[in-house]
Each structure stands twice: as structure tokens, then as C-alpha cells.
Amino acid sequence: MAEERNLSMASAVRAWVASHRDDSAALLLPTTAWSLQVAAEACSEPGVLAVGDSRALNDRAGALALMPPAAALREAQQGNRRLLVFSDQFVDEVFAPQAVVIGTRETFLSTVEIVLHGRYHMAIWSWSASGLRPVPPGAVPILRGLSQLLRDAASLGNDWLAAGLQWRRDPGARLRHARQRARAHQSALLLAASRSPATVQHLEVAEALEAVRARLGRVVEPAHG
């Protein structure tokens, strides 16, 4: 059943790439073995690019060279680009800064796709459990499309290679990471000051970091529910 589903979706992606040869469009995909393979095949054609965060996969992308979002946005300016966007890989603060509430749960989603549509006028399409579908224009519909992509990707079970990354969208995880970074920066500053006389700049930065840590310490970690 899963193999039949994967073959069907791979055929749909190939058909989408062929049918948008003269367009500027982006197709949002989940990270699976079949989607990486079909993307690698499609990218042999001029104007087809795969976009993702290669750090997230730990070398599991195989022959596929993933283009980071910043480079993809530059390519989008050229027009007639077909982008295969692995949106489920965008989980950290840089790529997924948009806080949204899904049901009763807060999470963070990517804004790369909104920029592709809003600034570069790319049509946005998305994989779903029932097939490929166009995403209506506008920031809110695109965020809804991303939410649906992640929900449907969760139904793939072990085939979803990016499943283990999704905890990084959690507000509690973001807060813990911010606290860790503040401590690390403060420790690095104290180490530098111990090796040379403290300057006014050192003291100002140290005070600012202490204030940041104090604010972070007062933030209550969101309850899970």
C-alpha cells in the first residue's frame, strides 16, 4: 500500500514539473525517500531546483543537492523557475519564525513560501495525502497549506524522514534554546574578559546579556496539551 502510494505521488510530482515548464511555481513536499529521489531526477532539467535545509538531513539527501532558502529567493527573481520546496525541513528560528495557533497548540511555520509568492509572484502548490493541490494566494492560506502539509506528512509514519525535526517548532523548545544561547554567549564573554582587561564594551555587552537572561528566566515555558 505504501509503495503504491509512493509511486503514485512520484508520478504526480513528475507530471507537475512537466506541466509547469513555462511557469514560476513552487511545489511544497514532505521529506521522504521517494520525494528526495524524484526531486533529484527532476533537478537534472534546467530551471528545476530543490530547496531545503541540508543540515537537517544529516547527509540523507543522497544525490540531491538542496539549495538553501536565501539562494532560492535569488533564483526566484530570474523567473521561470520550478522549485521543489521541502518545507518540513524549515524548523529553526531563522527559517520558521512565524508563530501560529493550530487548534489549541502554538507552533512556528516557515515564511519562505510566503515570500516566494508575495514578492516573486510564484504560484504555490502543495503535496497532500490526497494528491497535489494549488494553495490559494495570500499569507494566511499559505500558512494553512503548510499546516496541512505537516499534518498529512505525519500520516506517513516512518517514511517521513523529517518527523524527528518537528519538535524544534515547539515554543518550549525555542525558549530552552534561547536560554542556552544566552548562557553560552555570556560564558564566552566572561572567558574573553578573563584573558584581557575588561573594556567598557565588555561590560555593556555583559550587562545586556544578563538582562536578556533575566527576561528569559521570567518567561513561563508553555504547557503541552
For each residue, the residues with C-beta under 8 A, 3 or more apart:
1: 4 5
2: 5 6 159
3: 6 7
4: 1 7 8
5: 1 2 8 9
6: 2 3 9 10 32 33 34 159
7: 3 4 10 11 34
8: 4 5 11 12
9: 5 6 12 13 34 35 127 131
10: 6 7 13 14 34 35 37 38
11: 7 8 14 15
12: 8 9 15 16 131 132
13: 9 10 16 17 27 29 35 38 39 42 84 127 132
14: 10 11 17 18 38 41 42
15: 11 12 18 19
16: 12 13 19 20 27 125 132
17: 13 14 20 21 27 42 45 48 82 84
18: 14 15 21
19: 15 16
20: 16 17 23 25 82 123
21: 17 18 47 82
22: 80
23: 20 80 82 123
24: 76 79 80 81 82 120 121 122 123
25: 20 82 83 122 123 124 125
26: 51 82 83 84 85 113 116 117 122 123 124 125
27: 13 16 17 82 83 84 85 125 126 127 132
28: 85 87 113 124 125 126 127 135 145 146 149
29: 13 35 39 84 85 86 87 127
30: 35 86 88 127 149 152 153 156 160 162
31: 35 36 52 57 86 88 89 160 161 162
32: 6 35 36 156 159 160 161
33: 6 36 37 159 161
34: 6 7 9 10 37 38 159
35: 9 10 13 29 30 31 32 38 39 84 86 127
36: 31 32 33 39 40 60 61 62 64 161
37: 10 33 34 40 41 62 64
38: 10 13 14 34 35 41 42
39: 13 29 35 36 42 43 50 64 84 86
40: 36 37 43 44 50 62 63 64
41: 14 37 38 44
42: 13 14 17 38 39 45 48 50 82 84
43: 39 40 48 49 50 64 65 84
44: 40 41 48
45: 17 42 48
46:
47: 21 80 81 82
48: 17 42 43 44 45 81 82 83 84
49: 43 67 72 75 81 82 83 84
50: 39 40 42 43 64 65 66 67 83 84 86
51: 26 66 67 68 69 72 83 84 85 86 112
52: 31 56 57 61 66 67 68 85 86 89 90
53: 56 57 66 68 69 86 89 90 91 92 95
54: 57 61 66 68
55: 58
56: 52 53 89 91 162 165
57: 31 52 53 54 60 61 66 89 161 162
58: 55
59:
60: 36 57 161
61: 36 52 54 57 64 65 66
62: 36 37 40
63: 40
64: 36 37 39 40 43 50 61
65: 43 50 61
66: 50 51 52 53 54 57 61 86 89
67: 49 50 51 52 71 72 75
68: 51 52 53 54 71 72
69: 51 53 72 73 90 95 112
70: 73 74
71: 67 68 74 75
72: 49 51 67 68 69 75 76 83 85 112 116
73: 69 70 76 77 112 115 116 119 120
74: 70 71 77 78
75: 49 67 71 72 78 81 83
76: 24 72 73 81 83 116 119 120 122
77: 73 74 120
78: 74 75 81
79: 24
80: 22 23 24 47
81: 24 47 48 49 75 76 78 122
82: 17 20 21 23 24 25 26 27 42 47 48 49
83: 25 26 27 48 49 50 51 72 75 76 116 122
84: 13 17 26 27 29 35 39 42 43 48 49 50 51
85: 26 27 28 29 51 52 72 112 113 116
86: 29 30 31 35 39 50 51 52 53 66 89 162
87: 28 29 90 110 112 113 146 149
88: 30 31 91 149 150 153 160 162 165 166
89: 31 52 53 56 57 66 86 95 162 165
90: 52 53 69 87 95 96 110 112
91: 53 56 88 95 96 108 162 165 166 168 169
92: 53 95 96 168
93: 96 97 108 174 177
94: 97
95: 53 69 89 90 91 92 110 112
96: 90 91 92 93 108 109 110 111 169
97: 93 94 108 111
98: 108 109 110 111 114 143
99: 106 107 108 171
100: 106 107 108 109 143 147
101: 104 105 106 107
102: 105 106 107 147
103:
104: 101 225
105: 101 102 225
106: 99 100 101 102 171 222
107: 99 100 101 102 169 170 171
108: 91 93 96 97 98 99 100 169 171 174
109: 96 98 100 143 146 147 169
110: 87 90 95 96 98 113 146
111: 96 97 98 114 115
112: 51 69 72 73 85 87 90 95 115 116
113: 26 28 85 87 110 116 117 124 142 145 146
114: 98 111 117 118 139 142 143
115: 73 111 112 118 119 120
116: 26 72 73 76 83 85 112 113 119 120 122 124
117: 26 113 114 120 121 122 123 124 137 142
118: 114 115 139
119: 73 76 115 116
120: 24 73 76 77 115 116 117
121: 24 117
122: 24 25 26 76 81 83 116 117
123: 20 23 24 25 26 117 134
124: 25 26 28 113 116 117 134 135 137 142 145
125: 16 25 26 27 28 132 133 134 135
126: 27 28 132 133 135 145 146 148 149
127: 9 13 27 28 29 30 35 132 149 152
128: 131 132 133 148 149 152
129: 152 155
130: 133
131: 9 12 128
132: 12 13 16 27 125 126 127 128
133: 125 126 128 130
134: 123 124 125
135: 28 124 125 126 141 142 145
136: 141 145
137: 117 124 141 142
138: 141 142
139: 114 118 142 143
140: 143 144
141: 135 136 137 138 144 145
142: 113 114 117 124 135 137 138 139 145 146
143: 98 100 109 114 139 140 146 147
144: 140 141 147 148
145: 28 113 124 126 135 136 141 142 148 149
146: 28 87 109 110 113 126 142 143 149 150
147: 100 102 109 143 144 150 151
148: 126 128 144 145 151 152
149: 28 30 87 88 126 127 128 145 146 152 153
150: 88 146 147 153 154 166
151: 147 148 154 155
152: 30 127 128 129 148 149 155 156
153: 30 88 149 150 156 160 162 163
154: 150 151 160 163
155: 129 151 152
156: 30 32 152 153 159 160
157: 160
158:
159: 2 6 32 33 34 156
160: 30 31 32 88 153 154 156 157 163
161: 31 32 33 36 57 60
162: 30 31 56 57 86 88 89 91 153 165 166
163: 153 154 160 166
164: 167
165: 56 88 89 91 162 168
166: 88 91 150 162 163 169
167: 164 170 173
168: 91 92 165 173 174 177
169: 91 96 107 108 109 166 173
170: 107 167 173 174 222
171: 99 106 107 108 174 175 221 222
172: 175 176 221 222 224
173: 167 168 169 170 176 177
174: 93 108 168 170 171 177 178
175: 171 172 178 179 216 219 221 222
176: 172 173 179 180 221
177: 93 168 173 174 180 181
178: 174 175 181 182 216
179: 175 176 182 183 213 216 217
180: 176 177 183 184
181: 177 178 184 185
182: 178 179 185 186 209 212 213 216
183: 179 180 186 187 213
184: 180 181 187 188
185: 181 182 188 189 209
186: 182 183 189 190 206 209 210 213
187: 183 184 190 191
188: 184 185 191 192
189: 185 186 192 193 202 205 206 209
190: 186 187 193 194 206
191: 187 188 194 195
192: 188 189 195 196 202
193: 189 190 196 198 202 206
194: 190 191
195: 191 192
196: 192 193
197:
198: 193 202 203
199: 202 203
200: 203 204
201: 204 205
202: 189 192 193 198 199 205 206
203: 198 199 200 206 207
204: 200 201 207 208
205: 189 201 202 208 209
206: 186 189 190 193 202 203 209 210
207: 203 204 210 211
208: 204 205 211 212
209: 182 185 186 189 205 206 212 213
210: 186 206 207 213 214
211: 207 208 214 215
212: 182 208 209 215 216
213: 179 182 183 186 209 210 216 217
214: 210 211 217 218
215: 211 212 218 219
216: 175 178 179 182 212 213 219
217: 179 213 214
218: 214 215
219: 175 215 216
220:
221: 171 172 175 176
222: 106 170 171 172 175
223:
224: 172
225: 104 105
